[in-house]
Protein backbone atom coordinates (compact mmCIF):
# COMPACT_ATOMS: atom_id res chain seq x y z
CA UNK A 1 0.00 0.00 0.00
CA UNK A 2 1.48 3.34 -1.03
CA UNK A 3 1.85 6.12 1.50
CA UNK A 4 -0.13 9.34 0.97
CA UNK A 5 1.34 11.98 -1.30
CA UNK A 6 3.83 14.23 0.48
CA UNK A 7 4.98 11.62 3.01
CA UNK A 8 8.73 12.05 3.71
CA UNK A 9 11.04 9.24 2.71
CA UNK A 10 13.08 8.16 5.69
CA UNK A 11 14.93 10.74 7.76
CA UNK A 12 16.15 13.01 5.00
CA UNK A 13 18.42 15.82 6.14
CA UNK A 14 18.55 19.29 4.61
CA UNK A 15 21.82 21.23 4.37
CA UNK A 16 22.27 25.00 4.45
CA UNK A 17 25.75 26.50 4.84
CA UNK A 18 27.17 23.44 6.60
CA UNK A 19 24.20 23.05 8.96
CA UNK A 20 21.87 20.05 8.73
CA UNK A 21 18.39 19.39 10.06
CA UNK A 22 16.05 16.47 9.60
CA UNK A 23 12.83 16.89 7.69
CA UNK A 24 10.28 17.95 10.28
CA UNK A 25 6.53 17.52 10.60
CA UNK A 26 4.09 20.36 11.11
CA UNK A 27 0.35 20.93 10.87
CA UNK A 28 -2.73 22.39 12.59
CA UNK A 29 -2.28 22.56 16.36
CA UNK A 30 -4.62 23.22 19.26
CA UNK A 31 -4.58 23.23 23.06
CA UNK A 32 -5.82 20.23 25.05
CA UNK A 33 -5.45 20.86 28.77
CA UNK A 34 -1.75 21.28 29.48
CA UNK A 35 -0.72 19.88 26.08
CA UNK A 36 -0.34 21.17 22.54
CA UNK A 37 -1.72 18.64 20.05
CA UNK A 38 -0.71 18.68 16.39
CA UNK A 39 -2.06 16.85 13.35
CA UNK A 40 0.87 15.97 11.08
CA UNK A 41 -0.04 17.17 7.60
CA UNK A 42 3.21 18.24 5.91
CA UNK A 43 7.00 18.24 6.17
CA UNK A 44 9.64 20.91 5.66
CA UNK A 45 13.33 21.65 6.32
CA UNK A 46 13.59 23.83 9.47
CA UNK A 47 17.09 25.00 8.54
CA UNK A 48 15.47 27.00 5.73
CA UNK A 49 13.69 29.17 8.35
CA UNK A 50 16.37 31.74 9.32
CA UNK A 51 14.28 33.41 12.05
CA UNK A 52 13.15 30.14 13.66
CA UNK A 53 14.95 30.80 16.96
CA UNK A 54 13.57 34.32 17.19
CA UNK A 55 10.06 33.03 16.47
CA UNK A 56 10.30 30.63 19.42
CA UNK A 57 11.74 33.36 21.66
CA UNK A 58 8.65 35.45 20.89
CA UNK A 59 6.31 32.79 22.32
CA UNK A 60 4.79 34.12 25.56
CA UNK A 61 1.39 32.41 25.95
CA UNK A 62 -0.28 29.06 25.36
CA UNK A 63 -1.96 30.45 22.23
CA UNK A 64 1.44 31.63 20.99
CA UNK A 65 2.74 28.09 21.53
CA UNK A 66 -0.09 26.56 19.47
CA UNK A 67 0.49 29.07 16.66
CA UNK A 68 4.22 28.31 16.69
CA UNK A 69 3.58 24.56 16.47
CA UNK A 70 1.16 25.08 13.56
CA UNK A 71 3.85 26.96 11.64
CA UNK A 72 6.94 24.97 12.61
CA UNK A 73 6.02 21.78 14.48
CA UNK A 74 6.64 20.42 17.97
CA UNK A 75 10.04 20.99 19.56
CA UNK A 76 11.05 17.39 20.20
CA UNK A 77 8.56 14.90 18.77
CA UNK A 78 7.82 15.66 15.13
CA UNK A 79 10.17 13.40 13.19
CA UNK A 80 9.00 10.24 11.44
CA UNK A 81 6.40 9.61 8.78
CA UNK A 82 3.45 11.33 10.46
CA UNK A 83 0.95 8.78 9.18
CA UNK A 84 -0.49 5.63 10.71
CA UNK A 85 -2.78 2.86 9.54
CA UNK A 86 -6.37 2.64 10.75
CA UNK A 87 -6.60 -1.04 11.60
CA UNK A 88 -10.32 -1.31 10.76
CA UNK A 89 -10.29 0.21 7.28
CA UNK A 90 -6.63 -0.33 6.46
CA UNK A 91 -6.27 3.32 5.42
CA UNK A 92 -3.64 5.90 6.23
CA UNK A 93 -4.58 8.97 8.23
CA UNK A 94 -2.52 11.82 9.69
CA UNK A 95 -0.97 11.04 13.04
CA UNK A 96 -1.52 13.25 16.08
CA UNK A 97 1.46 14.20 18.24
CA UNK A 98 1.51 16.17 21.47
CA UNK A 99 3.91 18.03 23.72
CA UNK A 100 3.54 19.80 27.12
CA UNK A 101 2.79 23.52 26.79
CA UNK A 102 5.12 24.15 29.73
CA UNK A 103 8.07 22.69 27.79
CA UNK A 104 7.51 25.07 24.88
CA UNK A 105 7.07 28.11 27.11
CA UNK A 106 10.18 27.19 29.12
CA UNK A 107 12.30 26.84 25.97
CA UNK A 108 10.96 30.18 24.69
CA UNK A 109 11.84 31.91 27.98
CA UNK A 110 15.42 30.61 27.87
CA UNK A 111 15.97 31.65 24.26
CA UNK A 112 14.47 35.07 24.99
CA UNK A 113 16.81 35.49 27.96
CA UNK A 114 19.83 34.57 25.84
CA UNK A 115 18.87 37.03 23.10
CA UNK A 116 18.16 39.84 25.57
CA UNK A 117 21.54 39.37 27.25
CA UNK A 118 23.28 39.37 23.87
CA UNK A 119 21.51 42.62 22.96
CA UNK A 120 22.60 44.23 26.25
CA UNK A 121 26.20 43.13 25.59
CA UNK A 122 26.17 44.69 22.12
CA UNK A 123 24.71 47.95 23.41
CA UNK A 124 27.02 47.99 26.44
CA UNK A 125 30.03 47.49 24.21
CA UNK A 126 28.84 50.54 22.28
CA UNK A 127 28.94 52.68 25.42
CA UNK A 128 25.31 52.45 26.55
CA UNK A 129 25.41 52.94 30.33
CA UNK A 130 21.85 51.69 31.10
CA UNK A 131 22.73 48.41 29.38
CA UNK A 132 25.87 48.08 31.50
CA UNK A 133 23.88 48.76 34.67
CA UNK A 134 21.32 46.15 33.62
CA UNK A 135 24.04 43.56 33.01
CA UNK A 136 25.73 44.28 36.33
CA UNK A 137 22.41 43.86 38.14
CA UNK A 138 21.31 40.80 36.14
CA UNK A 139 24.59 38.95 36.65
CA UNK A 140 24.95 40.15 40.26
CA UNK A 141 28.57 41.18 39.72
CA UNK A 142 30.67 43.31 42.04
CA UNK A 143 30.66 47.06 41.44
CA UNK A 144 34.45 47.00 41.37
CA UNK A 145 34.54 44.99 38.13
CA UNK A 146 35.39 46.92 34.97
CA UNK A 147 32.91 47.27 32.12
CA UNK A 148 35.10 45.03 29.97
CA UNK A 149 35.08 42.27 32.61
CA UNK A 150 31.28 42.47 32.80
CA UNK A 151 30.94 42.29 29.01
CA UNK A 152 33.31 39.32 28.81
CA UNK A 153 31.43 37.51 31.61
CA UNK A 154 28.03 38.14 29.97
CA UNK A 155 29.35 37.08 26.54
CA UNK A 156 30.70 33.84 28.01
CA UNK A 157 27.28 33.18 29.58
CA UNK A 158 25.55 33.62 26.22
CA UNK A 159 28.04 31.27 24.54
CA UNK A 160 27.61 28.68 27.30
CA UNK A 161 23.80 28.71 27.10
CA UNK A 162 23.81 28.45 23.31
CA UNK A 163 26.31 25.58 23.49
CA UNK A 164 24.10 23.83 26.04
CA UNK A 165 21.16 24.02 23.66
CA UNK A 166 23.28 22.40 20.95
CA UNK A 167 24.90 19.79 23.20
CA UNK A 168 23.03 16.88 21.58
CA UNK A 169 23.63 18.04 18.00
CA UNK A 170 26.16 15.93 16.15
CA UNK A 171 29.11 16.84 13.91
CA UNK A 172 28.65 15.69 10.34
CA UNK A 173 31.30 15.42 7.63
CA UNK A 174 30.03 15.86 4.10
CA UNK A 175 31.35 16.02 0.56
CA UNK A 176 31.83 19.65 -0.40
CA UNK A 177 29.00 20.69 -2.71
CA UNK A 178 26.68 18.15 -1.00
CA UNK A 179 23.59 20.26 -1.64
CA UNK A 180 24.14 20.19 -5.38
CA UNK A 181 25.60 17.01 -6.86
CA UNK A 182 26.52 18.93 -10.00
CA UNK A 183 29.18 20.93 -8.12
CA UNK A 184 30.42 18.30 -5.67
CA UNK A 185 34.18 18.38 -5.28
CA UNK A 186 35.74 14.93 -5.32
CA UNK A 187 38.18 14.40 -2.47
CA UNK A 188 37.15 17.57 -0.60
CA UNK A 189 35.23 17.36 2.66
CA UNK A 190 33.71 19.85 5.08
CA UNK A 191 32.40 19.52 8.61
CA UNK A 192 29.00 20.76 9.73
CA UNK A 193 26.46 20.32 12.53
CA UNK A 194 23.31 18.22 12.37
CA UNK A 195 20.43 19.24 14.65
CA UNK A 196 18.31 16.27 15.67
CA UNK A 197 15.26 18.20 16.93
CA UNK A 198 13.43 21.42 16.17
CA UNK A 199 14.57 22.83 19.53
CA UNK A 200 18.22 22.30 18.57
CA UNK A 201 17.52 23.98 15.25
CA UNK A 202 16.05 26.95 17.14
CA UNK A 203 19.28 27.27 19.13
CA UNK A 204 21.29 26.96 15.93
CA UNK A 205 19.12 29.58 14.22
CA UNK A 206 19.46 32.05 17.12
CA UNK A 207 23.23 31.49 17.25
CA UNK A 208 23.52 32.33 13.56
CA UNK A 209 21.25 35.36 13.97
CA UNK A 210 23.34 36.73 16.84
CA UNK A 211 26.52 36.11 14.82
CA UNK A 212 25.20 37.86 11.73
CA UNK A 213 26.14 41.39 10.73
CA UNK A 214 22.47 42.39 11.11
CA UNK A 215 21.90 42.42 14.89
CA UNK A 216 18.84 41.28 16.76
CA UNK A 217 16.83 43.97 18.57
CA UNK A 218 13.81 44.29 20.86
CA UNK A 219 10.87 46.19 19.37
CA UNK A 220 10.34 49.49 21.17
CA UNK A 221 6.56 49.11 20.90
CA UNK A 222 5.52 45.46 21.38
CA UNK A 223 8.68 44.02 22.96
CA UNK A 224 9.12 41.27 20.35
CA UNK A 225 12.56 40.27 19.10
CA UNK A 226 13.36 40.96 15.46
CA UNK A 227 16.31 41.15 13.07
CA UNK A 228 17.28 44.70 12.14
CA UNK A 229 17.17 45.26 8.38
CA UNK A 230 18.00 48.99 8.55
CA UNK A 231 20.35 50.66 11.09
CA UNK A 232 17.62 53.23 11.85
CA UNK A 233 15.00 50.55 12.56
CA UNK A 234 13.60 50.53 16.11
CA UNK A 235 10.36 48.62 15.56
CA UNK A 236 9.64 45.12 14.26
CA UNK A 237 6.90 46.17 11.80
CA UNK A 238 5.55 49.37 10.21
CA UNK A 239 2.39 48.82 12.29
CA UNK A 240 4.39 49.03 15.54
CA UNK A 241 6.20 52.12 14.26
CA UNK A 242 2.84 53.79 13.45
CA UNK A 243 1.39 52.93 16.86
CA UNK A 244 4.44 54.37 18.59
CA UNK A 245 4.28 57.59 16.56
CA UNK A 246 0.59 57.99 17.39
CA UNK A 247 1.26 57.32 21.08
CA UNK A 248 4.04 59.93 21.16
CA UNK A 249 1.78 62.41 19.34
CA UNK A 250 -0.97 61.96 21.95
CA UNK A 251 1.52 62.32 24.80
CA UNK A 252 2.99 65.45 23.23
CA UNK A 253 -0.46 66.95 22.71
CA UNK A 254 -1.45 66.19 26.32
CA UNK A 255 1.75 67.82 27.59
CA UNK A 256 1.11 70.98 25.56
CA UNK A 257 -2.45 71.26 26.87
CA UNK A 258 -1.25 70.80 30.45
CA UNK A 259 1.48 73.41 30.00
CA UNK A 260 -0.97 75.88 28.49
CA UNK A 261 -3.44 75.46 31.38
CA UNK A 262 -0.90 75.57 34.19
CA UNK A 263 1.43 78.35 35.34
CA UNK A 264 4.81 77.91 36.93
CA UNK A 265 3.22 76.99 40.26
CA UNK A 266 0.76 74.61 38.66
CA UNK A 267 -2.18 77.03 38.89
CA UNK A 268 -4.26 78.15 35.96
CA UNK A 269 -3.04 81.32 34.27
CA UNK A 270 -5.40 84.17 33.66
CA UNK A 271 -6.08 85.27 30.14
CA UNK A 272 -7.22 88.70 29.08
C-alpha positions as CSV (number, residue, x, y, z in Angstrom):
1,X,0.0,0.0,0.0
2,X,1.5,3.3,-1.0
3,X,1.9,6.1,1.5
4,X,-0.1,9.3,1.0
5,X,1.3,12.0,-1.3
6,X,3.8,14.2,0.5
7,X,5.0,11.6,3.0
8,X,8.7,12.0,3.7
9,X,11.0,9.2,2.7
10,X,13.1,8.2,5.7
11,X,14.9,10.7,7.8
12,X,16.1,13.0,5.0
13,X,18.4,15.8,6.1
14,X,18.6,19.3,4.6
15,X,21.8,21.2,4.4
16,X,22.3,25.0,4.5
17,X,25.8,26.5,4.8
18,X,27.2,23.4,6.6
19,X,24.2,23.1,9.0
20,X,21.9,20.0,8.7
21,X,18.4,19.4,10.1
22,X,16.0,16.5,9.6
23,X,12.8,16.9,7.7
24,X,10.3,17.9,10.3
25,X,6.5,17.5,10.6
26,X,4.1,20.4,11.1
27,X,0.4,20.9,10.9
28,X,-2.7,22.4,12.6
29,X,-2.3,22.6,16.4
30,X,-4.6,23.2,19.3
31,X,-4.6,23.2,23.1
32,X,-5.8,20.2,25.0
33,X,-5.4,20.9,28.8
34,X,-1.7,21.3,29.5
35,X,-0.7,19.9,26.1
36,X,-0.3,21.2,22.5
37,X,-1.7,18.6,20.1
38,X,-0.7,18.7,16.4
39,X,-2.1,16.8,13.4
40,X,0.9,16.0,11.1
41,X,0.0,17.2,7.6
42,X,3.2,18.2,5.9
43,X,7.0,18.2,6.2
44,X,9.6,20.9,5.7
45,X,13.3,21.6,6.3
46,X,13.6,23.8,9.5
47,X,17.1,25.0,8.5
48,X,15.5,27.0,5.7
49,X,13.7,29.2,8.4
50,X,16.4,31.7,9.3
51,X,14.3,33.4,12.1
52,X,13.1,30.1,13.7
53,X,15.0,30.8,17.0
54,X,13.6,34.3,17.2
55,X,10.1,33.0,16.5
56,X,10.3,30.6,19.4
57,X,11.7,33.4,21.7
58,X,8.6,35.5,20.9
59,X,6.3,32.8,22.3
60,X,4.8,34.1,25.6
61,X,1.4,32.4,25.9
62,X,-0.3,29.1,25.4
63,X,-2.0,30.4,22.2
64,X,1.4,31.6,21.0
65,X,2.7,28.1,21.5
66,X,-0.1,26.6,19.5
67,X,0.5,29.1,16.7
68,X,4.2,28.3,16.7
69,X,3.6,24.6,16.5
70,X,1.2,25.1,13.6
71,X,3.8,27.0,11.6
72,X,6.9,25.0,12.6
73,X,6.0,21.8,14.5
74,X,6.6,20.4,18.0
75,X,10.0,21.0,19.6
76,X,11.1,17.4,20.2
77,X,8.6,14.9,18.8
78,X,7.8,15.7,15.1
79,X,10.2,13.4,13.2
80,X,9.0,10.2,11.4
81,X,6.4,9.6,8.8
82,X,3.5,11.3,10.5
83,X,0.9,8.8,9.2
84,X,-0.5,5.6,10.7
85,X,-2.8,2.9,9.5
86,X,-6.4,2.6,10.8
87,X,-6.6,-1.0,11.6
88,X,-10.3,-1.3,10.8
89,X,-10.3,0.2,7.3
90,X,-6.6,-0.3,6.5
91,X,-6.3,3.3,5.4
92,X,-3.6,5.9,6.2
93,X,-4.6,9.0,8.2
94,X,-2.5,11.8,9.7
95,X,-1.0,11.0,13.0
96,X,-1.5,13.2,16.1
97,X,1.5,14.2,18.2
98,X,1.5,16.2,21.5
99,X,3.9,18.0,23.7
100,X,3.5,19.8,27.1
101,X,2.8,23.5,26.8
102,X,5.1,24.2,29.7
103,X,8.1,22.7,27.8
104,X,7.5,25.1,24.9
105,X,7.1,28.1,27.1
106,X,10.2,27.2,29.1
107,X,12.3,26.8,26.0
108,X,11.0,30.2,24.7
109,X,11.8,31.9,28.0
110,X,15.4,30.6,27.9
111,X,16.0,31.6,24.3
112,X,14.5,35.1,25.0
113,X,16.8,35.5,28.0
114,X,19.8,34.6,25.8
115,X,18.9,37.0,23.1
116,X,18.2,39.8,25.6
117,X,21.5,39.4,27.3
118,X,23.3,39.4,23.9
119,X,21.5,42.6,23.0
120,X,22.6,44.2,26.2
121,X,26.2,43.1,25.6
122,X,26.2,44.7,22.1
123,X,24.7,47.9,23.4
124,X,27.0,48.0,26.4
125,X,30.0,47.5,24.2
126,X,28.8,50.5,22.3
127,X,28.9,52.7,25.4
128,X,25.3,52.5,26.5
129,X,25.4,52.9,30.3
130,X,21.8,51.7,31.1
131,X,22.7,48.4,29.4
132,X,25.9,48.1,31.5
133,X,23.9,48.8,34.7
134,X,21.3,46.2,33.6
135,X,24.0,43.6,33.0
136,X,25.7,44.3,36.3
137,X,22.4,43.9,38.1
138,X,21.3,40.8,36.1
139,X,24.6,38.9,36.6
140,X,25.0,40.2,40.3
141,X,28.6,41.2,39.7
142,X,30.7,43.3,42.0
143,X,30.7,47.1,41.4
144,X,34.5,47.0,41.4
145,X,34.5,45.0,38.1
146,X,35.4,46.9,35.0
147,X,32.9,47.3,32.1
148,X,35.1,45.0,30.0
149,X,35.1,42.3,32.6
150,X,31.3,42.5,32.8
151,X,30.9,42.3,29.0
152,X,33.3,39.3,28.8
153,X,31.4,37.5,31.6
154,X,28.0,38.1,30.0
155,X,29.3,37.1,26.5
156,X,30.7,33.8,28.0
157,X,27.3,33.2,29.6
158,X,25.6,33.6,26.2
159,X,28.0,31.3,24.5
160,X,27.6,28.7,27.3
161,X,23.8,28.7,27.1
162,X,23.8,28.5,23.3
163,X,26.3,25.6,23.5
164,X,24.1,23.8,26.0
165,X,21.2,24.0,23.7
166,X,23.3,22.4,20.9
167,X,24.9,19.8,23.2
168,X,23.0,16.9,21.6
169,X,23.6,18.0,18.0
170,X,26.2,15.9,16.2
171,X,29.1,16.8,13.9
172,X,28.7,15.7,10.3
173,X,31.3,15.4,7.6
174,X,30.0,15.9,4.1
175,X,31.3,16.0,0.6
176,X,31.8,19.6,-0.4
177,X,29.0,20.7,-2.7
178,X,26.7,18.1,-1.0
179,X,23.6,20.3,-1.6
180,X,24.1,20.2,-5.4
181,X,25.6,17.0,-6.9
182,X,26.5,18.9,-10.0
183,X,29.2,20.9,-8.1
184,X,30.4,18.3,-5.7
185,X,34.2,18.4,-5.3
186,X,35.7,14.9,-5.3
187,X,38.2,14.4,-2.5
188,X,37.1,17.6,-0.6
189,X,35.2,17.4,2.7
190,X,33.7,19.8,5.1
191,X,32.4,19.5,8.6
192,X,29.0,20.8,9.7
193,X,26.5,20.3,12.5
194,X,23.3,18.2,12.4
195,X,20.4,19.2,14.6
196,X,18.3,16.3,15.7
197,X,15.3,18.2,16.9
198,X,13.4,21.4,16.2
199,X,14.6,22.8,19.5
200,X,18.2,22.3,18.6
201,X,17.5,24.0,15.2
202,X,16.0,27.0,17.1
203,X,19.3,27.3,19.1
204,X,21.3,27.0,15.9
205,X,19.1,29.6,14.2
206,X,19.5,32.0,17.1
207,X,23.2,31.5,17.2
208,X,23.5,32.3,13.6
209,X,21.2,35.4,14.0
210,X,23.3,36.7,16.8
211,X,26.5,36.1,14.8
212,X,25.2,37.9,11.7
213,X,26.1,41.4,10.7
214,X,22.5,42.4,11.1
215,X,21.9,42.4,14.9
216,X,18.8,41.3,16.8
217,X,16.8,44.0,18.6
218,X,13.8,44.3,20.9
219,X,10.9,46.2,19.4
220,X,10.3,49.5,21.2
221,X,6.6,49.1,20.9
222,X,5.5,45.5,21.4
223,X,8.7,44.0,23.0
224,X,9.1,41.3,20.3
225,X,12.6,40.3,19.1
226,X,13.4,41.0,15.5
227,X,16.3,41.1,13.1
228,X,17.3,44.7,12.1
229,X,17.2,45.3,8.4
230,X,18.0,49.0,8.6
231,X,20.4,50.7,11.1
232,X,17.6,53.2,11.9
233,X,15.0,50.6,12.6
234,X,13.6,50.5,16.1
235,X,10.4,48.6,15.6
236,X,9.6,45.1,14.3
237,X,6.9,46.2,11.8
238,X,5.5,49.4,10.2
239,X,2.4,48.8,12.3
240,X,4.4,49.0,15.5
241,X,6.2,52.1,14.3
242,X,2.8,53.8,13.5
243,X,1.4,52.9,16.9
244,X,4.4,54.4,18.6
245,X,4.3,57.6,16.6
246,X,0.6,58.0,17.4
247,X,1.3,57.3,21.1
248,X,4.0,59.9,21.2
249,X,1.8,62.4,19.3
250,X,-1.0,62.0,21.9
251,X,1.5,62.3,24.8
252,X,3.0,65.5,23.2
253,X,-0.5,66.9,22.7
254,X,-1.5,66.2,26.3
255,X,1.7,67.8,27.6
256,X,1.1,71.0,25.6
257,X,-2.4,71.3,26.9
258,X,-1.2,70.8,30.5
259,X,1.5,73.4,30.0
260,X,-1.0,75.9,28.5
261,X,-3.4,75.5,31.4
262,X,-0.9,75.6,34.2
263,X,1.4,78.3,35.3
264,X,4.8,77.9,36.9
265,X,3.2,77.0,40.3
266,X,0.8,74.6,38.7
267,X,-2.2,77.0,38.9
268,X,-4.3,78.1,36.0
269,X,-3.0,81.3,34.3
270,X,-5.4,84.2,33.7
271,X,-6.1,85.3,30.1
272,X,-7.2,88.7,29.1
